[in-house]
Amino acid sequence: MPVEGVTGVANDEGRTVRARYHIGLHAIVPVNAPHPPLLEYPFAAPPAPGEACVVAPGVLWIRMPLPFALDHINLWLLEEADGWTAVDCGYGDAVTRGLWETHFAKTLRGLPVKRVIATHFHPDHLGNATWLMERFHCPVVMTLAEFLTAHAVLEQHAAHSLADTCALFAVHGMAPEFVAALSHRGNHYRRGVPGVPARFERMVDGDGVAAGGSSWRIICGHGHSPEHASLHSSGKSLLISGDMLLPRISTNVSVSAAEPDGDPLKRFLDSISDFTALPGATLVLPSHGLPFRGIALRAAQLQAHHTERLAELESAIAAAGAPVSASEVLPVLFRRPLDLQQRFFAMGEAIAHLNHLWHRGLIRRTVAADGAVRFAS
């Protein structure tokens, strides 16, 4: 049952305009480089709750809370002649909807939401889409895979159920008590997405979307979610990156029960490489953290981070001397105590890294008669 999540340091935003970059659990500082390259942060702080910040003509930044360790999401409002386009819409709870009410009167000046663009199906991005659609009689725009996945997870269909996820984690070595605790939580997705739109307007990779006085090109990425949509405006020199490029934390990349043998990490790394073709002056508007410049640097940092973790994982498997499960290698990738929510994301990410090494032929995978999956050198 995939839901929103990232790995790394959740609330380290780099409040200064220029801050040393950190990722995951370690700073990446090149040897013999006393002044490592820096991402540029033109905004020192986010807008306060109920407030908005202008990031470009016709583009406003608002922030909504989340009931997780990662405690916020950035949303983007694009001003139209007679209303607004909202890019993502926050977690579907009373707190977020109360803040939306403030923005309806104050930020939107009583003008309607004319369209909701959802970058992907996760609760903090899609949670209020149906509510906004019904309130303003406006369309919800998504990619097809995100729309269908949202329905599958909400209704627990097509190997997107909690039972399927529990079964996947069990064969990858999760202890029975953790499997039982995860099962006991129920459909966590429904808490953040009370309803999924019954209809939508489809966008595909390469589409042009007119919004906020500019044309935005849709750039689809993979690995974090099935068909994540980012939006690039060459005219405004902006990239609304969603969760594909985050400035100070590493996006969660997990294997799902619907595709247990997949290699989402390869898809993610390929996708972020595609962003490096955009102009270096592009201001990235991420879903979490502060807007930043330095797409090529950020992509390189993420590539380096995953290369480092994969190498550590491969070495740990070699040193084990016997086949290991994804659960057994969690301490290699996550060197801190994990609560149940964090363990959920950690298991998916550990399987993703192991599958990536397996697909590259760097480790072996065995499946026992009882379905238990193990990996060895």
C-alpha positions as CSV (number, residue, x, y, z in Angstrom):
1,M,0.0,0.0,0.0
2,P,2.3,2.8,-1.1
3,V,1.8,6.2,0.4
4,E,3.9,9.3,0.7
5,G,7.4,9.1,2.2
6,V,11.0,10.2,1.9
7,T,14.1,9.1,3.6
8,G,16.8,11.3,5.2
9,V,16.6,14.3,7.5
10,A,13.0,15.4,7.5
11,N,13.1,18.9,8.9
12,D,16.5,20.3,7.9
13,E,15.5,23.0,5.5
14,G,18.7,25.1,5.3
15,R,17.3,28.3,6.6
16,T,20.2,30.3,5.4
17,V,20.2,31.4,1.8
18,R,23.2,29.2,1.0
19,A,23.8,26.1,3.0
20,R,26.0,23.1,2.9
21,Y,24.2,20.2,1.3
22,H,23.3,17.1,3.3
23,I,21.6,13.9,2.2
24,G,20.3,10.8,3.9
25,L,22.4,10.3,7.0
26,H,25.7,11.8,5.8
27,A,27.0,15.0,4.3
28,I,28.5,14.4,0.8
29,V,31.7,16.6,0.9
30,P,34.3,15.8,-1.8
31,V,37.7,14.9,-0.6
32,N,40.2,17.8,-1.0
33,A,37.3,20.2,-1.6
34,P,37.3,22.8,1.2
35,H,34.4,24.7,-0.5
36,P,32.1,22.1,-2.0
37,P,29.5,23.2,-4.6
38,L,26.3,24.6,-3.0
39,L,22.7,24.7,-4.0
40,E,21.3,28.2,-4.1
41,Y,18.2,29.0,-1.9
42,P,16.7,32.4,-3.0
43,F,14.1,32.2,-0.2
44,A,15.4,32.0,3.4
45,A,12.1,30.7,4.9
46,P,8.8,29.3,3.8
47,P,5.5,31.2,4.0
48,A,3.7,31.0,7.4
49,P,0.5,29.0,7.7
50,G,-2.3,30.8,5.9
51,E,0.2,33.1,4.1
52,A,1.5,33.0,0.5
53,C,4.8,33.9,-1.1
54,V,5.3,35.1,-4.7
55,V,8.0,33.1,-6.3
56,A,7.4,34.4,-9.9
57,P,4.8,36.6,-11.6
58,G,1.5,34.7,-11.3
59,V,3.0,31.9,-9.2
60,L,2.3,31.7,-5.4
61,W,3.8,29.3,-2.8
62,I,1.7,28.1,0.1
63,R,2.5,25.5,2.7
64,M,0.3,22.9,4.4
65,P,1.0,20.7,7.4
66,L,1.4,16.9,7.4
67,P,0.8,14.5,10.3
68,F,4.2,12.8,9.8
69,A,7.8,13.3,10.7
70,L,8.0,15.1,7.3
71,D,5.6,17.8,8.6
72,H,4.8,19.9,5.5
73,I,4.1,20.0,1.8
74,N,4.6,23.0,-0.6
75,L,1.6,23.7,-2.9
76,W,1.7,26.1,-5.9
77,L,-1.1,28.4,-7.0
78,L,-1.0,29.6,-10.6
79,E,-3.0,32.8,-11.3
80,E,-5.5,32.8,-14.2
81,A,-7.6,35.6,-15.6
82,D,-10.7,34.5,-13.6
83,G,-9.4,32.1,-10.9
84,W,-6.5,29.8,-10.0
85,T,-4.9,26.5,-10.9
86,A,-3.7,24.6,-7.9
87,V,-0.7,22.2,-8.3
88,D,-1.2,19.6,-5.6
89,C,-3.7,20.1,-2.8
90,G,-2.5,18.7,0.6
91,Y,-3.5,15.9,3.0
92,G,-7.2,15.3,3.2
93,D,-7.8,16.3,6.8
94,A,-9.7,19.0,8.7
95,V,-6.5,21.0,9.5
96,T,-5.5,21.3,5.9
97,R,-9.1,22.1,4.8
98,G,-9.2,24.8,7.4
99,L,-6.1,26.4,6.0
100,W,-7.6,26.1,2.5
101,E,-10.6,28.1,3.8
102,T,-8.2,30.9,4.8
103,H,-6.6,30.9,1.4
104,F,-9.9,30.9,-0.4
105,A,-10.8,34.2,1.2
106,K,-7.4,35.8,1.5
107,T,-4.9,34.4,-1.0
108,L,-7.3,33.6,-3.8
109,R,-9.3,36.8,-3.1
110,G,-12.6,34.9,-3.4
111,L,-11.8,33.7,-6.9
112,P,-12.4,30.0,-7.7
113,V,-10.0,27.1,-8.2
114,K,-10.5,26.5,-11.9
115,R,-8.3,23.3,-12.0
116,V,-6.3,21.0,-9.8
117,I,-3.2,19.5,-11.2
118,A,-2.0,16.5,-9.1
119,T,1.7,15.5,-9.6
120,H,1.0,12.0,-8.2
121,F,-1.4,9.9,-6.2
122,H,0.2,10.2,-2.7
123,P,-2.0,11.6,0.1
124,D,-0.3,14.9,0.6
125,H,-0.6,15.6,-3.1
126,L,-4.1,14.2,-3.9
127,G,-5.9,14.3,-0.5
128,N,-8.2,17.2,-1.2
129,A,-8.6,16.8,-4.9
130,T,-12.2,15.4,-4.7
131,W,-13.1,18.0,-2.1
132,L,-11.9,20.9,-4.3
133,M,-13.4,19.4,-7.5
134,E,-16.8,19.2,-5.8
135,R,-16.6,22.6,-4.2
136,F,-15.6,24.5,-7.4
137,H,-16.9,22.1,-10.1
138,C,-13.4,22.0,-11.5
139,P,-11.4,19.2,-13.2
140,V,-8.6,17.3,-11.7
141,V,-5.7,16.8,-14.1
142,M,-3.4,13.7,-13.6
143,T,-1.5,11.1,-15.5
144,L,-3.3,7.9,-16.2
145,A,-1.1,5.7,-14.0
146,E,-1.5,7.9,-11.0
147,F,-5.3,8.1,-11.4
148,L,-5.6,4.3,-11.6
149,T,-3.2,3.7,-8.8
150,A,-5.1,6.0,-6.5
151,H,-8.3,4.1,-7.1
152,A,-6.5,0.7,-6.7
153,V,-5.0,1.7,-3.3
154,L,-8.1,3.4,-2.0
155,E,-10.3,0.3,-2.9
156,Q,-7.5,-2.2,-2.2
157,H,-7.5,-3.8,-5.6
158,A,-5.0,-5.3,-8.0
159,A,-2.2,-6.2,-5.5
160,H,-2.4,-2.7,-4.0
161,S,-3.9,-3.8,-0.8
162,L,-2.5,-3.7,2.7
163,A,-2.6,-7.5,2.7
164,D,-0.5,-7.7,-0.4
165,T,2.1,-5.3,1.1
166,C,2.2,-7.3,4.4
167,A,2.7,-10.5,2.4
168,L,5.6,-8.9,0.4
169,F,7.3,-7.7,3.5
170,A,6.9,-11.1,5.2
171,V,8.7,-13.0,2.5
172,H,11.4,-10.4,2.7
173,G,12.0,-11.2,6.3
174,M,9.9,-8.6,8.3
175,A,9.3,-10.0,11.8
176,P,5.8,-11.3,12.4
177,E,5.1,-8.7,15.1
178,F,5.9,-5.9,12.7
179,V,3.8,-7.5,10.0
180,A,0.9,-7.8,12.4
181,A,1.3,-4.2,13.6
182,L,1.3,-3.0,10.0
183,S,-1.8,-5.0,9.2
184,H,-3.6,-3.6,12.3
185,R,-3.2,0.0,11.0
186,G,-5.8,-0.7,8.2
187,N,-6.0,1.3,5.0
188,H,-3.8,4.3,6.0
189,Y,-4.2,5.8,2.5
190,R,-7.9,6.4,3.0
191,R,-7.1,8.6,6.0
192,G,-5.3,11.1,3.8
193,V,-7.4,10.5,0.7
194,P,-11.1,10.2,1.7
195,G,-12.1,10.0,-1.9
196,V,-10.5,9.8,-5.3
197,P,-12.0,11.7,-8.3
198,A,-14.3,9.5,-10.3
199,R,-13.1,11.2,-13.5
200,F,-10.1,13.2,-14.6
201,E,-8.4,15.0,-17.4
202,R,-5.4,13.2,-18.6
203,M,-1.9,14.6,-19.1
204,V,1.0,12.7,-20.6
205,D,4.8,13.2,-20.9
206,G,5.5,16.1,-23.2
207,D,2.1,17.7,-23.0
208,G,1.9,21.5,-22.8
209,V,-0.4,23.0,-20.2
210,A,-1.3,26.7,-20.2
211,A,-1.4,28.0,-16.6
212,G,-0.4,31.1,-14.7
213,G,0.3,33.1,-17.9
214,S,2.8,30.6,-19.2
215,S,3.1,27.3,-21.0
216,W,4.3,24.4,-18.8
217,R,5.7,21.2,-20.3
218,I,4.9,17.9,-18.5
219,I,7.9,15.8,-17.6
220,C,7.0,12.4,-16.3
221,G,9.3,10.6,-13.9
222,H,9.3,7.2,-12.4
223,G,10.4,5.2,-9.3
224,H,8.8,7.3,-6.6
225,S,5.4,6.7,-8.1
226,P,4.1,5.1,-11.3
227,E,3.9,8.2,-13.6
228,H,4.8,11.3,-11.6
229,A,4.3,14.6,-13.4
230,S,6.6,17.6,-13.0
231,L,5.9,20.9,-14.8
232,H,8.6,23.0,-16.5
233,S,8.0,26.6,-17.7
234,S,10.9,27.8,-19.9
235,G,9.2,31.3,-20.0
236,K,9.3,31.6,-16.2
237,S,12.4,29.5,-15.7
238,L,10.6,27.3,-13.2
239,L,10.3,23.6,-12.5
240,I,7.6,22.4,-10.2
241,S,9.4,19.2,-9.4
242,G,6.9,17.5,-7.0
243,D,8.8,14.7,-5.2
244,M,11.3,13.9,-7.9
245,L,13.8,16.5,-7.0
246,L,14.0,17.6,-3.3
247,P,16.7,19.8,-2.0
248,R,17.7,18.2,1.3
249,I,16.2,14.8,1.6
250,S,16.2,11.7,-0.6
251,T,12.9,10.7,-2.2
252,N,11.5,7.4,-1.2
253,V,11.9,4.7,-3.9
254,S,10.2,1.5,-3.0
255,V,9.2,-1.8,-4.5
256,S,5.5,-2.4,-4.4
257,A,3.6,-5.7,-4.0
258,A,2.1,-5.1,-7.5
259,E,5.6,-5.3,-9.0
260,P,7.7,-7.3,-6.6
261,D,10.5,-8.0,-9.0
262,G,10.7,-4.5,-10.3
263,D,13.7,-2.1,-10.4
264,P,12.2,1.3,-9.4
265,L,15.5,2.7,-8.4
266,K,16.9,2.4,-11.9
267,R,13.8,4.3,-13.2
268,F,14.2,7.0,-10.5
269,L,17.9,7.5,-11.3
270,D,17.2,7.6,-15.0
271,S,14.4,10.1,-14.4
272,I,16.4,12.6,-12.4
273,S,19.2,12.5,-15.0
274,D,16.6,13.7,-17.5
275,F,16.2,16.9,-15.5
276,T,19.8,17.9,-16.0
277,A,19.0,19.0,-19.6
278,L,17.0,21.9,-18.2
279,P,18.8,25.3,-18.0
280,G,21.0,25.8,-14.9
281,A,19.2,29.0,-13.9
282,T,15.9,27.1,-13.5
283,L,14.3,27.7,-10.1
284,V,13.1,24.3,-8.7
285,L,9.9,24.4,-6.7
286,P,9.9,21.1,-4.7
287,S,7.1,19.6,-2.7
288,H,9.3,19.6,0.5
289,G,12.0,21.9,1.5
290,L,12.9,25.3,0.0
291,P,13.0,26.4,-3.6
292,F,16.5,26.0,-5.0
293,R,18.7,26.4,-8.0
294,G,21.2,23.8,-9.1
295,I,19.4,21.0,-10.9
296,A,22.6,19.3,-12.2
297,L,24.3,19.5,-8.9
298,R,21.3,18.1,-7.1
299,A,20.9,15.2,-9.5
300,A,24.6,14.4,-9.1
301,Q,24.3,14.4,-5.3
302,L,21.4,12.0,-5.5
303,Q,23.2,9.7,-7.9
304,A,26.3,9.8,-5.6
305,H,24.1,9.1,-2.5
306,H,22.5,6.0,-4.1
307,T,25.9,4.8,-5.5
308,E,27.3,5.0,-2.0
309,R,24.5,3.2,-0.4
310,L,24.5,0.4,-3.0
311,A,28.2,-0.1,-2.5
312,E,27.7,-0.4,1.2
313,L,24.9,-2.8,0.8
314,E,26.9,-5.0,-1.7
315,S,29.8,-5.1,0.8
316,A,27.5,-6.0,3.7
317,I,26.0,-8.9,1.7
318,A,29.5,-10.2,0.9
319,A,30.6,-9.9,4.5
320,A,27.5,-11.8,5.7
321,G,28.7,-15.1,4.3
322,A,25.1,-16.4,3.9
323,P,22.0,-15.2,2.1
324,V,20.3,-12.2,3.8
325,S,16.8,-10.8,3.7
326,A,15.8,-7.2,3.1
327,S,14.8,-6.9,6.8
328,E,18.3,-8.0,7.8
329,V,20.0,-5.2,5.8
330,L,17.8,-2.4,7.1
331,P,20.6,-1.3,9.6
332,V,23.0,-0.9,6.6
333,L,20.7,1.6,4.9
334,F,19.0,3.2,8.0
335,R,21.3,3.7,11.0
336,R,18.7,4.9,13.4
337,P,15.7,3.4,15.2
338,L,12.6,3.1,13.0
339,D,9.0,3.4,14.1
340,L,6.4,1.5,12.3
341,Q,5.7,4.2,9.6
342,Q,9.4,4.6,9.0
343,R,9.9,0.8,8.8
344,F,7.2,0.6,6.2
345,F,9.1,3.0,3.9
346,A,12.5,1.4,4.9
347,M,11.4,-2.1,3.8
348,G,10.2,-0.9,0.4
349,E,13.4,1.0,-0.1
350,A,15.6,-1.8,1.0
351,I,13.9,-4.2,-1.4
352,A,14.4,-1.6,-4.2
353,H,18.1,-1.4,-3.6
354,L,18.5,-5.1,-3.4
355,N,16.5,-5.6,-6.6
356,H,18.6,-3.0,-8.3
357,L,21.8,-4.9,-7.4
358,W,20.2,-8.1,-8.5
359,H,19.1,-6.8,-11.8
360,R,22.6,-5.5,-12.5
361,G,24.0,-9.0,-11.8
362,L,26.0,-7.8,-8.7
363,I,24.2,-10.1,-6.3
364,R,22.1,-13.3,-6.5
365,R,18.5,-13.7,-5.4
366,T,17.0,-17.0,-4.2
367,V,13.3,-17.8,-3.5
368,A,12.6,-20.7,-1.1
369,A,9.7,-23.1,-1.4
370,D,7.8,-21.1,1.2
371,G,8.4,-17.9,-0.8
372,A,11.1,-16.5,1.4
373,V,13.4,-14.1,-0.7
374,R,17.1,-13.9,0.2
375,F,20.1,-12.2,-1.5
376,A,23.7,-13.3,-1.6
377,S,27.0,-12.5,-3.3
